[in-house]
Amino acid sequence: MRATVKDVAKLAGVSPKTVSNVINGVVFVRPETRARVEQALSELDYVPNMSARGLRNGRSGMIGLALPDLLRPYSAEVTHLVVELAHQRGWGVQIQQTAAEPQREFDLLSKARAHLVDGLILNPINLDDSAVMTAGPLPPVVLVGDVEQDVVSQVTIDNVAAARDLTQHLLDQGFRRIAAVGTPEPASRKVGGSTDAPGTAAARLRTDGYHEALEAAGIPPDPELEIALDSWSPEGAAAATGRFLEGHEPPDAFFCFTDTIAIGTLSALWTAGVAVPGTSAVAGFDNILESRFVVPPLTTVDFDRREFVQSALDLLAERMGGNDAKPRRVVVPHRIIPRASTAR
């Protein structure tokens, strides 16, 4: 027989209302109480009756998640955590890819307005194409990622500080001629600028941090060492770094704006016969699962992905619960993970 909320409440030693609060995720429940309820849910293999719940509270039990490129490891890690942590709240997840077709964000927004999904987590590349800048009232929406706005709640990291810290790590290793891979085209570097190239917001912010660290060390930024990409991918990085090496001596180090960019850069350096880290060091950003298994293991910027996703779901639950307070911005701390790719 299918377990009920009352069965779960009895096993966990709490009220049925507390069980509902844990399942719905819109009311704070003390961590130790939540843990008991989640254990009881697992033991009884409780499955929420989404259709009945929707009839009672007007909700579908589904949220939408839109990421730019589901092919990349970072997106896969975020998607995995969103699905798993949303499941713990009794939510299903509808997943969409938006980089090539930003209109898909608007399609999800329409579904939320029609109550086909209860809320949205969006990761726009830039604000020009994002659904959050459309006119009219927004359904519950939370952003994750790098665009700068104050329209809806958002979870992010301090990209400028992280890029500054990673560049400083390279400087501390004694490297002075440091290339940056993934910088925006010059026309998009002004504040508020935009371009069709992927990674615009992150590219600008990480370039700012890179410049700040160089300038603090008394090293003028050299545009010749700033490598723009047609796509933030291993293929795009390998092609652009290969072209760069045809006309330049290898720099002391490459600061790559994602780990996947770093992997493409390592490939180009290997093809050109440039030893890493013997001739040039390479560092990335994001600490994807594969970064410690590449050769050599990759120095990178890390942040707690679970905390990142949990914070996004918490903010979304606030909005889905009718919270109309001023949007909140959660900044998840970062750290530098030194590995062999930047060793002297």
Buried (B, 14 or more C-beta within 10 A) or exposed (E): EEBBBEBBBBBBEBEBEBBBBBBBBBEEBEEEBBEBBBEBBEEBEBEBBBEEBBEEEEBBBBBBBBBBBBEBBBBBBBBEBBBEBBEBBBBBBBBBBBBEEBEBBBBBBEBBEEEEBBBBBBBBBBBBBBBBBEEEEBBBBBBBBBBBBEEBBBBBBBBBBBBBBBBBBBBEBEBEBBBBBBBBBEEBBEEEBBBEBBBBBBBBBBBBBBBBBBEEEEBEBEEEBBBBBBBBBBEBBBBBBBEBBEEEEBBBBBBBBBBBBBBBBBBBBEEBEBEBBEBBBBBBBBBBEEBBEBEBBBBBBBBBBEBBBBBBBBBBBBBBEEBEEEBBBBEBEBEBBBBBBBBE
